[in-house]
Amino acid sequence: MIVGILGGGQLGRMLALAGIPMGLRFRFLDPDPHAPAAQVAEQIIAPYDDPAALDQLAAGADVVTYEFENVPAAVVQRLEAHARGGGVHPPALALATLQDRLLEKQLFVECGVQVPAFVPVATRDELAAAVDRLGLGVIVKSRRMGYDGKGQAVIGGMGMSAGLPAAIEQAWSVVSGHAATGGLIVERFIDFSRELSLIGVRGRDGSTRFYPLVQNHHSRGVLRTSIAPAPDLSPGLQQAAEDRARAIMQKLNYMGVLAIEFFESRDSSGAPVLLGNEMAPRVHNTGHWTIEGAPVSQFENHLRAILGLPLGDTRATDRCSERSVPRGPVSAMINILGRFPRAEDILAIPGAHFHHYGKAERPGRKIGHVTVIAETPAALAAAVERVQAALPC
C-alpha cells in the first residue's frame, strides 16, 4: 500500500519509519529539497498548491494524509474531491477548523471543553476594548499560523513595566501584521498548575484509543520535555479528557491521530478541571515518547487509523517487564534544540534512545529528540537529568 503525505518534515519521516516495517510505501510532497522525509522515502519537490504535483502525490496512493497543519485547507479539499482509494484523512474540515484559533475555541465550547475567556479582534481599538472587557493579564494570539510562541504578545501580568496604553501599543506592534492577514484572538490568563496533553486516535469504523495524559514543560514558548504518564493525576481527569476528545472527533468525523493540549486548573470549589488550550490534527511532539514508551506508537496508530486497520495498544508500558505500569511516569521525551549532543553521551544513559531528524543545526530549531524509558519514576527522573546535562543548549 502507498501512503501520500503532504509535508516532509520530521513528523512525516517518523510516520514512514513506523510504516515501512508494516510493508507500506510512502510518497511526500514538500517544497523543501532538503526535507527530512526525503532521506527515507520518495519526495515530490513542488509547492503544496501545485495541481500537477498534487495529482502525482495522489496517483496510486491508497490514502493521503498530512504531517503539519499549515498546509492550505484548500489543498486538502482539492485532494478530497479527486483522490481515489481511501481518500484524505484527517478531513479538510478538521484542518480548516484547527488552523483558526477562533474556530478551534468555538469547537471546544460546542463539545463541552472549558476554555479561558476569549474575544476575537481585528483592530487596535478592538484590542483595547478586549483588554478593557477581559481585564489585565491577557495574551494576544494570531488566529492563524502561530506556533511555538510565535505570533503572540502579552499584556499585563508580572512583566508589565509600562502603562496600559503603552503596553497595548507594544503588543499591537508585534501582532498587527497577523491582524491584517487573519485576525487575532485575545485570551484571559488563567491560573493553572501545569500543561497536560492527550493523544487520541480514531479509526475509520469510529473506534477510538487514547494514550495517557502527559505533562509538558516549556521554555520561552517551546516544548522542552514531556513526562508520561503525567504524575499525580487526579482521579477522573483522564476520563474527562478522553470524553471531550471523543466528542470533538465525532463532531469532525475525524480519522487519524488528534492531539489536544489542556491546562490543569481548579474550579470555584477547588476541584481539578481541564481547560482547552489548542489542538493539532496530526501526530504531535508530545506523543514522541510513544515510539519506545507504548506498545504501538502514535505514528503507527495514525497509519492504522487512516488505512482502516485495527487500532493498537496505547497503554504506557515498562519495556523491561512488558507489563502495564499505572504506578507513575516511566517515559519521557526531551527535545533537542539548535545543536546535537554527542550520540555516545546520550546512548550511555540507561533507557535512552536518540532520534536524529536529519536536519541541519540552527539556533532554536527542533532537530531531534531523546526518549527515556525507566522502570520507576525515580530512575526516570535521574535519566532525564543526565540527558538534559548532555544537551549543548
C-alpha positions as CSV (number, residue, x, y, z in Angstrom):
1,M,0.0,0.0,0.0
2,I,1.1,3.6,-0.7
3,V,0.6,6.5,1.7
4,G,0.8,10.0,0.3
5,I,1.8,12.7,2.8
6,L,1.6,16.5,2.5
7,G,4.8,17.7,4.2
8,G,8.2,16.1,4.5
9,G,9.3,17.2,8.0
10,Q,10.3,15.1,10.9
11,L,6.8,14.0,11.6
12,G,6.4,12.7,8.1
13,R,9.8,11.0,8.5
14,M,8.7,9.3,11.7
15,L,5.4,8.2,10.0
16,A,7.4,6.5,7.3
17,L,9.8,4.9,9.8
18,A,6.8,3.4,11.6
19,G,5.1,2.3,8.4
20,I,8.0,0.7,6.5
21,P,8.1,-2.4,8.8
22,M,4.4,-2.8,8.0
23,G,5.1,-3.1,4.3
24,L,3.9,0.4,3.5
25,R,5.4,2.7,0.9
26,F,5.4,6.5,1.2
27,R,5.4,9.5,-1.1
28,F,5.9,13.0,0.2
29,L,5.1,16.4,-1.3
30,D,7.2,19.2,0.1
31,P,8.8,22.3,-1.5
32,D,12.0,21.9,0.5
33,P,14.5,19.8,-1.4
34,H,16.2,19.0,1.9
35,A,13.1,17.8,3.7
36,P,13.9,15.2,6.4
37,A,11.5,12.7,5.0
38,A,13.3,12.6,1.6
39,Q,16.0,10.6,3.3
40,V,13.6,7.6,3.9
41,A,11.1,7.8,1.0
42,E,10.2,9.3,-2.4
43,Q,9.7,13.1,-2.4
44,I,7.9,15.3,-4.9
45,I,9.6,18.8,-4.7
46,A,6.9,21.3,-5.5
47,P,4.6,23.9,-3.8
48,Y,1.7,22.4,-1.9
49,D,-0.8,24.1,-4.3
50,D,0.8,22.8,-7.5
51,P,-2.1,20.9,-9.3
52,A,0.3,18.6,-11.2
53,A,2.2,17.7,-8.0
54,L,-1.0,17.0,-6.1
55,D,-2.1,14.7,-8.9
56,Q,1.3,12.9,-8.7
57,L,1.0,12.6,-4.9
58,A,-2.4,11.0,-5.1
59,A,-1.8,8.8,-8.1
60,G,-1.9,5.2,-7.0
61,A,-2.0,6.2,-3.3
62,D,-4.3,4.1,-1.1
63,V,-4.7,7.1,1.3
64,V,-3.4,10.7,1.7
65,T,-2.6,12.4,4.9
66,Y,-0.6,15.5,6.2
67,E,2.1,15.9,8.8
68,F,1.7,19.5,9.8
69,E,-1.3,21.9,10.0
70,N,-0.1,24.8,7.9
71,V,-0.9,23.0,4.7
72,P,-3.6,25.1,3.0
73,A,-7.0,23.7,3.7
74,A,-8.0,24.3,0.1
75,V,-5.3,21.8,-1.0
76,V,-6.8,19.1,1.2
77,Q,-10.2,20.0,-0.1
78,R,-8.9,19.5,-3.7
79,L,-7.4,16.2,-2.8
80,E,-10.7,15.1,-1.1
81,A,-12.5,15.8,-4.4
82,H,-10.1,14.0,-6.6
83,A,-8.3,11.4,-4.5
84,R,-9.1,7.8,-5.1
85,G,-8.5,4.8,-2.8
86,G,-9.1,5.6,0.9
87,G,-9.4,9.4,0.4
88,V,-7.8,12.0,2.6
89,H,-7.6,11.8,6.4
90,P,-8.0,13.7,8.7
91,P,-10.7,15.6,6.8
92,A,-10.3,19.1,5.4
93,L,-13.0,20.3,7.9
94,A,-10.7,19.4,10.8
95,L,-7.7,21.1,9.2
96,A,-9.7,24.3,8.4
97,T,-11.1,24.4,11.9
98,L,-7.9,23.8,13.8
99,Q,-6.0,26.3,11.6
100,D,-8.1,29.1,13.1
101,R,-7.9,29.6,16.9
102,L,-11.3,31.2,17.0
103,L,-13.0,28.3,15.2
104,E,-11.0,26.0,17.4
105,K,-12.2,27.7,20.6
106,Q,-15.8,27.6,19.4
107,L,-15.4,23.9,18.7
108,F,-14.1,23.4,22.2
109,V,-17.2,25.1,23.6
110,E,-19.6,23.1,21.4
111,C,-18.0,19.9,22.6
112,G,-18.1,20.7,26.3
113,V,-14.5,21.7,26.8
114,Q,-14.0,24.6,29.2
115,V,-11.8,27.4,27.8
116,P,-10.3,30.7,29.1
117,A,-12.5,33.7,28.3
118,F,-11.7,34.9,24.8
119,V,-12.5,37.7,22.4
120,P,-11.8,37.9,18.6
121,V,-10.3,41.2,17.5
122,A,-9.1,42.7,14.2
123,T,-8.0,46.3,15.0
124,R,-6.0,48.2,17.6
125,D,-9.2,49.8,19.0
126,E,-10.8,46.3,19.3
127,L,-7.7,45.1,21.1
128,A,-8.0,47.9,23.6
129,A,-11.7,47.2,24.1
130,A,-11.0,43.5,24.6
131,V,-8.4,44.3,27.3
132,D,-11.0,46.5,29.0
133,R,-13.5,43.7,28.9
134,L,-11.2,40.8,30.0
135,G,-9.0,42.8,32.4
136,L,-5.3,42.9,32.7
137,G,-3.4,39.7,32.2
138,V,-4.2,38.6,28.7
139,I,-2.4,37.1,25.8
140,V,-2.9,38.2,22.2
141,K,-2.5,35.4,19.6
142,S,-2.7,35.3,15.8
143,R,-5.8,33.3,14.8
144,R,-3.7,31.5,12.2
145,M,-0.2,30.1,11.6
146,G,1.3,30.8,15.1
147,Y,3.2,28.0,16.9
148,D,6.0,27.7,19.5
149,G,5.1,31.1,20.9
150,K,5.2,32.9,17.5
151,G,2.6,35.5,16.7
152,Q,1.8,36.2,20.3
153,A,2.1,39.1,22.8
154,V,1.3,39.5,26.5
155,I,-0.4,42.5,28.1
156,G,-0.3,42.8,31.8
157,G,1.0,40.3,34.3
158,M,4.2,40.4,36.3
159,G,6.3,41.5,33.3
160,M,4.4,44.7,32.6
161,S,6.5,47.7,33.3
162,A,4.9,50.3,31.1
163,G,1.4,51.9,31.5
164,L,-1.6,50.2,29.9
165,P,-1.8,52.3,26.7
166,A,1.9,51.8,26.1
167,A,1.6,48.0,26.7
168,I,-1.3,47.8,24.3
169,E,0.7,49.7,21.7
170,Q,3.7,47.5,22.2
171,A,1.6,44.4,21.8
172,W,-0.1,45.8,18.7
173,S,3.3,46.4,17.1
174,V,4.0,42.7,17.5
175,V,0.7,41.3,16.2
176,S,-0.6,43.9,13.8
177,G,0.7,42.1,10.8
178,H,-1.3,39.0,11.9
179,A,-4.4,41.1,12.4
180,A,-4.3,42.2,8.8
181,T,-3.8,38.7,7.4
182,G,-6.1,36.5,9.6
183,G,-7.3,38.3,12.7
184,L,-6.4,37.9,16.4
185,I,-7.8,36.3,19.5
186,V,-7.4,37.7,23.0
187,E,-7.5,35.2,25.9
188,R,-7.6,35.9,29.6
189,F,-4.7,34.5,31.6
190,I,-5.8,31.7,33.8
191,D,-4.2,30.3,37.0
192,F,-3.1,26.8,36.0
193,S,-0.7,24.4,37.6
194,R,0.6,22.6,34.5
195,E,0.0,21.8,30.9
196,L,-1.2,18.3,30.0
197,S,-1.7,16.9,26.6
198,L,-3.8,14.0,25.3
199,I,-3.0,12.0,22.1
200,G,-6.1,10.2,20.7
201,V,-6.7,8.2,17.6
202,R,-10.0,7.4,15.8
203,G,-10.3,4.7,13.1
204,R,-12.5,4.5,10.0
205,D,-15.0,2.4,12.0
206,G,-15.4,5.1,14.7
207,S,-13.3,3.2,17.3
208,T,-11.1,5.3,19.5
209,R,-8.0,4.8,21.6
210,F,-6.2,7.2,23.9
211,Y,-2.7,7.4,25.3
212,P,-2.2,8.5,28.9
213,L,-2.2,12.2,29.6
214,V,1.3,13.6,29.7
215,Q,2.8,16.5,31.5
216,N,4.7,19.1,29.4
217,H,7.4,21.6,30.3
218,H,8.1,24.6,28.1
219,S,10.8,27.3,28.0
220,R,10.3,30.5,26.0
221,G,7.2,29.1,24.3
222,V,8.9,25.9,23.1
223,L,8.3,22.4,24.4
224,R,11.3,21.0,26.1
225,T,10.1,17.9,27.9
226,S,7.1,15.6,28.2
227,I,6.6,13.1,31.0
228,A,4.4,10.1,30.6
229,P,2.1,9.2,32.2
230,A,1.5,12.6,33.9
231,P,2.4,12.3,37.6
232,D,-0.1,12.8,40.4
233,L,-3.1,12.9,38.1
234,S,-6.4,13.5,39.9
235,P,-9.0,10.8,39.6
236,G,-11.3,11.4,36.7
237,L,-9.1,13.7,34.6
238,Q,-8.0,11.1,32.2
239,Q,-11.6,10.0,31.5
240,A,-12.7,13.7,31.3
241,A,-10.0,14.4,28.7
242,E,-11.0,11.3,26.7
243,D,-14.7,12.1,26.7
244,R,-14.0,15.7,25.4
245,A,-11.6,14.4,22.7
246,R,-14.1,11.7,21.6
247,A,-16.8,14.3,21.2
248,I,-14.5,16.5,19.1
249,M,-13.6,13.6,16.9
250,Q,-17.2,12.6,16.3
251,K,-18.1,16.2,15.5
252,L,-15.4,16.5,12.9
253,N,-15.9,12.9,11.5
254,Y,-12.2,12.6,12.3
255,M,-9.9,9.8,11.3
256,G,-6.3,9.6,12.5
257,V,-4.3,11.0,15.5
258,L,-5.5,14.1,17.2
259,A,-3.5,16.0,19.9
260,I,-5.2,18.2,22.5
261,E,-3.3,20.4,24.9
262,F,-5.0,21.2,28.2
263,F,-4.3,23.5,31.2
264,E,-5.0,21.8,34.6
265,S,-6.6,24.3,36.8
266,R,-9.2,24.5,39.7
267,D,-12.8,25.4,39.7
268,S,-14.5,27.6,42.3
269,S,-14.8,24.6,44.7
270,G,-11.2,23.7,44.3
271,A,-11.7,20.6,42.3
272,P,-9.3,19.9,39.4
273,V,-10.5,20.9,35.9
274,L,-9.1,20.8,32.4
275,L,-9.3,23.9,30.2
276,G,-8.7,23.5,26.5
277,N,-5.7,25.3,25.1
278,E,-5.2,24.1,21.5
279,M,-5.3,21.1,19.2
280,A,-3.3,19.7,16.3
281,P,-4.8,17.5,13.6
282,R,-1.8,15.2,13.3
283,V,0.8,13.3,15.2
284,H,2.4,15.6,17.8
285,N,5.6,16.4,19.6
286,T,4.1,15.5,23.0
287,G,3.5,12.0,21.7
288,H,7.0,11.1,20.6
289,W,7.5,9.2,23.8
290,T,5.1,6.5,22.4
291,I,7.8,5.3,20.0
292,E,9.5,3.4,22.8
293,G,7.1,4.0,25.6
294,A,3.9,2.3,24.3
295,P,3.2,-1.0,22.6
296,V,2.1,0.9,19.5
297,S,3.4,4.4,18.7
298,Q,1.2,7.4,17.7
299,F,2.8,7.2,14.3
300,E,1.8,3.5,13.7
301,N,-1.6,4.2,15.1
302,H,-2.2,7.1,12.8
303,L,-1.4,4.9,9.8
304,R,-3.6,2.1,11.1
305,A,-6.5,4.5,11.5
306,I,-6.3,6.1,8.1
307,L,-5.8,2.8,6.4
308,G,-8.8,1.1,8.2
309,L,-6.6,-1.3,10.1
310,P,-7.3,-2.3,13.8
311,L,-6.0,0.3,16.3
312,G,-3.1,-0.7,18.5
313,D,-2.5,-0.7,22.3
314,T,-2.0,2.8,23.7
315,R,-1.0,2.0,27.3
316,A,2.2,3.2,28.7
317,T,4.4,0.2,29.1
318,D,7.5,-0.7,31.1
319,R,9.5,-2.3,28.3
320,C,11.8,-4.0,30.8
321,S,9.0,-6.1,32.2
322,E,6.4,-5.8,29.4
323,R,3.6,-5.0,31.8
324,S,1.2,-2.1,32.2
325,V,2.6,0.5,34.6
326,P,0.0,2.6,36.3
327,R,2.3,3.4,39.2
328,G,3.8,6.6,37.9
329,P,5.7,8.2,35.0
330,V,8.1,5.8,33.3
331,S,8.7,7.5,29.9
332,A,10.0,10.9,28.9
333,M,10.7,12.9,25.7
334,I,13.3,15.6,25.7
335,N,13.6,17.9,22.6
336,I,17.0,18.6,21.1
337,L,17.1,22.2,20.0
338,G,19.7,24.0,17.9
339,R,22.7,21.8,18.3
340,F,23.1,18.0,18.6
341,P,24.7,16.4,21.7
342,R,27.3,13.7,21.3
343,A,25.5,10.5,20.5
344,E,27.8,8.5,22.7
345,D,26.8,10.7,25.7
346,I,23.1,10.0,25.2
347,L,23.5,6.3,24.4
348,A,25.5,5.8,27.6
349,I,22.4,6.6,29.6
350,P,20.3,3.6,30.5
351,G,16.9,3.5,28.8
352,A,17.8,6.5,26.5
353,H,17.0,6.5,22.7
354,F,18.5,9.1,20.4
355,H,16.3,10.3,17.5
356,H,18.0,12.4,14.8
357,Y,15.7,14.2,12.3
358,G,18.2,14.6,9.6
359,K,18.1,18.4,9.9
360,A,20.9,20.9,9.9
361,E,21.7,22.6,13.2
362,R,20.3,26.1,13.7
363,P,19.6,28.1,16.9
364,G,16.2,27.2,18.4
365,R,15.4,24.6,15.7
366,K,13.9,21.2,16.7
367,I,16.5,18.8,15.2
368,G,15.9,15.7,17.2
369,H,14.7,14.3,20.5
370,V,15.6,11.7,23.1
371,T,13.2,9.3,24.7
372,V,13.9,7.7,28.0
373,I,12.3,4.5,29.4
374,A,12.7,3.5,33.0
375,E,11.3,1.0,35.5
376,T,10.5,3.6,38.2
377,P,9.7,7.3,38.4
378,A,13.0,7.9,40.4
379,A,15.0,6.1,37.7
380,L,13.3,8.1,35.0
381,A,14.0,11.5,36.8
382,A,17.7,10.6,37.1
383,A,17.9,9.6,33.4
384,V,16.2,12.8,32.3
385,E,18.6,14.9,34.3
386,R,21.5,13.1,32.7
387,V,20.0,13.7,29.2
388,Q,19.5,17.4,29.9
389,A,23.0,17.8,31.2
390,A,24.3,16.2,28.0
391,L,22.5,18.7,25.7
392,P,24.6,21.5,24.3
393,C,21.9,24.1,25.0
